[in-house]
Amino acid sequence: MTRPLRVLVVDDEKPVAAGLQGQLDALGYDVVALAHDGHYAIEVCRRTQPDLVIMDIEMPGLDGLAAARQIAKDPGTPVIILTAHGHPNLVEQAVEDGVVHYLLKPVTSPSLHAAIQVAIARSREVHELRENVNALEMTLRDRKIIERAKGILMTRRNMSEPEAFRYLQRESQNRRIPMAKLAEAIVQADELLEPGPTH
């Protein structure tokens, strides 16, 4: 059985926060903590690592949008913003700040449940996209370094391009290291062997 989603609730009005906790409990979510201001919300979020934060916009000290911006960056938890005002500018600002969903008060249990499902799905999509981008950057960097190493082998060992590639493949298997790691070592060695500037 999958564990229930862990949620942090942030609202400066304690009865509202308690009401949300009741709704979340009834829907089968695990409320890890209640926070009543933005600064404390960031601190609790880092400490408890919830799956999701539901946060009011208007709070004393650090408001919900500023706190959401921080939480979306570090530790990267998805945030649903609650507000009594559905002003378009606020919605735009919230989305720019990394908020994944937006709910108007008073919140009904069905709309709360739907918002949580959408927020978690969106958050997973963003996470997968980031991982794909990182993987693409890595393969591009690997390909560039392998190309440089092939060029060095072709120049220093008088190899053709296919011969240089086969050499890299064979050596990476023999030494049990990734081809990009081997290519990096060849490039570094070549840089060390480069004749320095003559005075």
Residue pairs with C-beta under 8 A, 6 or more apart in sequence:
3 30
4 28
4 29
4 30
5 29
5 30
5 51
5 52
5 116
5 120
6 29
6 30
6 31
6 32
6 48
6 49
6 50
6 51
6 52
7 24
7 29
7 30
7 31
7 32
7 50
7 51
7 52
7 53
7 54
7 116
8 31
8 32
8 33
8 34
8 35
8 41
8 44
8 45
8 48
8 50
8 52
8 53
8 54
8 77
9 17
9 20
9 21
9 24
9 31
9 33
9 34
9 35
9 54
9 55
10 17
10 34
10 35
10 36
10 37
10 38
10 41
10 53
10 54
10 55
10 56
10 59
10 64
10 67
11 17
11 20
11 34
11 36
11 55
11 56
11 59
11 82
12 36
12 37
12 56
12 58
12 59
12 60
13 56
14 34
14 36
16 56
16 105
17 34
17 36
18 34
20 54
20 107
20 112
21 31
21 34
23 107
23 109
23 112
24 31
24 54
24 112
25 31
26 109
27 109
27 112
27 113
27 116
29 116
32 44
32 48
32 50
33 44
33 48
33 50
35 41
35 44
36 59
37 59
37 60
37 61
37 62
38 55
38 59
38 61
38 62
38 63
38 64
38 66
38 67
39 61
39 62
39 67
41 53
41 55
41 67
41 71
42 62
42 67
42 70
42 71
45 53
45 71
45 75
45 77
46 74
46 75
49 75
49 77
50 77
51 77
51 78
51 120
52 77
52 78
52 79
52 80
52 116
52 119
52 120
52 123
53 68
53 71
53 77
53 78
53 79
53 80
54 79
54 80
54 82
54 103
54 112
54 116
55 64
55 67
55 68
55 79
55 80
55 81
55 82
56 64
56 81
56 82
56 83
57 63
57 64
57 65
57 81
57 82
57 83
57 85
57 90
57 94
58 64
58 83
58 84
59 67
64 81
64 82
64 83
65 81
65 90
65 93
65 94
65 97
65 99
66 97
68 79
68 81
68 94
68 97
68 98
68 99
69 97
69 98
71 77
71 79
71 98
72 78
72 79
72 97
72 98
72 99
73 98
78 100
78 101
78 119
78 120
78 122
78 123
79 98
79 99
79 100
79 119
80 99
80 100
80 101
80 102
80 103
80 115
80 116
80 119
81 94
81 99
81 101
81 102
81 103
82 103
82 104
82 105
82 107
83 90
83 102
83 103
83 104
83 105
84 104
84 105
86 104
91 102
94 102
95 102
100 118
100 119
100 122
100 123
100 126
101 115
101 116
101 118
101 119
101 122
103 111
103 112
103 115
141 180
142 178
142 179
142 180
142 183
145 180
145 183
145 184
145 187
146 168
146 179
146 180
146 183
148 183
148 187
149 164
149 168
149 182
149 183
149 184
149 186
149 187
150 161
150 164
150 165
150 168
150 183
151 164
152 186
152 187
152 190
153 159
153 163
153 164
153 167
153 168
153 186
154 160
154 161
154 164
156 190
157 164
157 167
159 167
168 179
168 182
168 183
168 186
169 179
171 182
172 178
172 179
172 181
172 182
175 182
